[in-house]
Amino acid sequence: MRVLFFLVLLANVAVLAYGQGFMGTPPSEQGRTPRQLSERNQHIVELGQARLVDTVRQAGG
């Protein structure tokens, strides 16, 4: 009975590792072309003038 338990446990760990991509590309990502880092969320990045930390803390509250 212990042997069966450890075989099932080992099978579960193997399937989890495969699904998370520890053995290569995960199945959920196969067939996709990965985007370059520069293409991700470009609209979120805002550039502005540098401010001192004390100035930001005083303005924030």
Sequence and secondary structure as in RCSB ss.txt:
>XXXX:A:sequence
MRVLFFLVLLANVAVLAYGQGFMGTPPSEQGRTPRQLSERNQHIVELGQARLVDTVRQAGG
>XXXX:A:secstr
 HHHHHHHHHHHHHHHHHHHTTTSS GGGTT     GGGSSTTT        HHHHHHHH 
